[in-house]
Amino acid sequence: MFELRKISKKIGAFNIENINLKVSRGDYCVILGVSGAGKSILLEMIAGLINPDSGNIILNGEDITNKKIQKRNIGLLFQDYAIFPHMSVRQNIEYSLKSTGKSVQEREILVNKIAQELSISHLLERKPETLSGGEQQRASLARTLITEPHILLLDEPLSSLDVILKNELISILRKLNRKGQTILHVTHDYEEVISLANKVAIIEEGKLIQEGNPKDVFKNPQTRFIAHLSGIKNFYAAHIIKDEITQEKVALIDNNIRIIILSEYFDVQGNIAIDSEDIIISENRVESSAVNNFEGTITDIMPTALGVEISIDIGVIIYVTITKSSLLKLNLENKKRVWLCFKASCVKFYKN
């Protein structure tokens, strides 16, 4: 339905490089990346606001790379809404229909229909300055959807909304997608992928580095960057070897840190991940079934929504999540020497 083929663009010192992406009809695809990764530039090229230096944009089998914006049948919802301040909500929504040749009566029917679908019928005669941010966004969305675009482009649509308005818009977007609307949504927020997407494409420094079903992508991150996006901080490049004495499989990190692991692999390169909640921290070494034991120095203590995150230097930085009561009980503080341990079964390995 929609495809990017080897799309590249140079803007100053920044490069979008060789982006290939396919989005099927009815997909909700999220392009995920940090600020400055190139997400919005990619969206602007798809919409026709800027042209790629090379590559092709294909929509329903047609090459639209050089088509004018108004001829693409693509809807773009801007991050700042871009509503005309001198027009009422009704006039803003109707504006998109003025070049379609539809009669006044036809336009009125369509405006009323989309306003009802987005629960803004009561706002139609009001000016944008009297609306809340969420109301302005729904008005802008209505103006975009009334042309029935083949694909809807969303530029960080949830970033400026509070929790209640964010949940309302998520519900609206889900309903639109269930009705068959194909959506391409860019964001820096991992949670939006989980809430909305059936496909994710991750972009880093202008390059698409991994794509697929969100569950598969985040279950098998190919880079530290992707692991961090999904909240995995303990992610390390490793070489799996076999201990000559015990015959146990060992993940070798930085050529000197040995982590015992349950793995079918041997003599391969990859990455390991350890959930910060699976690690036990103590003042002294604990004798238990947890075969991985390390002594290290606390380098930082940070409150989180789940408790407290402790970063410990054991030769590499490893992160441990504990409760606030455990923090007080263990009398933990920066620069204190502590022990940590975790089971071999808690170490996940991702082959390169």
Secondary structure, 3 states (H helix, E strand, C coil): CEEEEEEEEEECCEEEEEEEEEECCCCEEEEECCCCCCHHHHHHHHHCCCCCCEEEEEECCEECCCCCHHHCCEEEECCCCCCCCCCCHHHHHHHCCCCCCCCHHHHHHHHHHHHHHCCCHHHCCCCHHHCCHHHHHHHHHHHHHCCCCCEEEEECCCCCCCHHHHHHHHHHHHHHHHCCCEEEEEECCHHHHHHHCCEEEEEECCEEEEEECHHHHHHCCCCHHHHHHCCCCCEEEEEEEECCCCCCEEEEECCCEEEECCCCCCCEEEEEEECHHHCEEECCCCCCCCCEEEEEEEEEEEEECCEEEEEEECCCEEEEEECHHHHHHHCCCCCCEEEEEECHHHEEEEEC
